[in-house]
Amino acid sequence: MGLLRSAIISFVVILAPFSFAEDLEEMLNESTSIFSCSVQPLNVEIFKYKEEQDTAIAVVKLGEEYTTSIVKAVWEIRGSGVCRHSIWTFDFDGKMSVKTPGCYGEILPPEDWEVKGELLLHNPWHRWFFCN
């Protein structure tokens, strides 16, 4: 029972700023843009809400007319040293993530691109793209 209570308390603590906010759009007005990633026709911009370190807001724009969606994102930091990178995961017509550059293995970014990070499409696509 104690473990379940701890899990519930942790869940509430992590999501508290989003749970008690009246609206994501209101929160966006008090947020700072910290990362953007574009793979046409998709553009994702990540905003940090106040001093939050585990959650963020993703603004996703799609298509020429830029239909905009504002969604909650989970913010993780992985790796260490020069391989350290941030990754934000959110739901936009399926699970999706954007991440800052870390270390690259066998596949290097195109030389003629200013690569800002990667866009990862999870289920059902399992694809990733360099973004600028």
N, C-alpha and C positions, 0 to 999 in steps of 0.2 A: 504494500500500500504506500509506503514511504517513497519508493522509487517512482511510482505513478504520479504522486503528488509533486515530486521534484521535476519530473518531465513536464507536467502541466504548467508549473511555475516558470520553468525555463522557456517554454513556448510562449507564454503570455509576456514575459520580459522582452524577448526578441521582437515580438510583433506589436508591442504596446503602442509605439508611436503611430503605427498605421491603424490599429484597432480603435483608437480614441480620436483620430482625426476625422473631421466632418467630411472631408473630401480630398482625394488625391490631387485635384487641381489646386486647391487651397494650399496644400503642402508644397506643391511645385513652386508656388510664388515665394516660398521661404527657403528654397533649395538652391544649390550651386551646381552648375554643370561641371562634371569632372572627367567625362570621357565620351567620345563619339566614334561610331563605327559605321561605315557605309559600304554596302554591296548593292549596287543598283538592281532593282528598284527599291531596296530596303535601306532605311536610315535609322539607326538606334542611337539615342543620346541618353547617357546615364547622369542622374542628378543625385547629389548627396543631400539628405535632409538633416539639417542642423548638425549635430555631432554623432549621428548614427554611424556605426562601423559594420553592422551585420545586415543592414537592409538599405535599399536605395529605391529610386523611382526610375523606371525605364520609359522613355517616350519613343514610341515606334511609329515611324512614318512609312507608308507604303504607296507606291505608284506615283504616276505623274501628278495626280491631284493631291497627293500626300494626305491620304486618310490617316488621321492620327489616333493612336491609342495610348493611354497612360496606364501602366501596370506596375505592381510591386515587384521588386527584384531582391533576391537573396545575394549578399555580397560575401565572397570568400577571398582569402589571400592564400596563395599556394607557393611552394618553392622557397628557396633562400638565395641570398646573394644576388648575382646577376640573373639568375633564373626565376627570381621572385616575380609574381604577376597577380593581378586582380582578375577575378572572374565574377560576372553578374549573371544569374540565371533567373528566367522569368517565363511566364506563359503568354505566348502570342500565337494563336492558332496551333498550339503544341509547344512543348518545352524547347526553349532556345537560350543560348548563352552568348555573351560577348566577353572577350578577355583582352587584356593588355599583352604586349609581346613579352615573352619570357625567353627561354632558350629554345632553339630549333634543332631538330634532329636531322634526318635525312632530307627532308623537304625544306628548301630555303625559299623565302619570299622572292618575288620577281625583282630583279635589280633596278628596273626602271620605275618602281612603285615606291611611294612613301607609305610604308605599311604602318598603320596605327595599332593593329591587333588582329583578332580573328573573330569570325561569326561562326557559331556552332549550332547546327540544327540537330536536335535529338530525335526521339521517336516521332514518326516512323522513318525519317529520312536518313539519319546518321551521316550527315555531310558537314564539311567545314570549308570556310573560305577566308583568305586574307582580306582584310578590309582597310580602306584608307579614308 
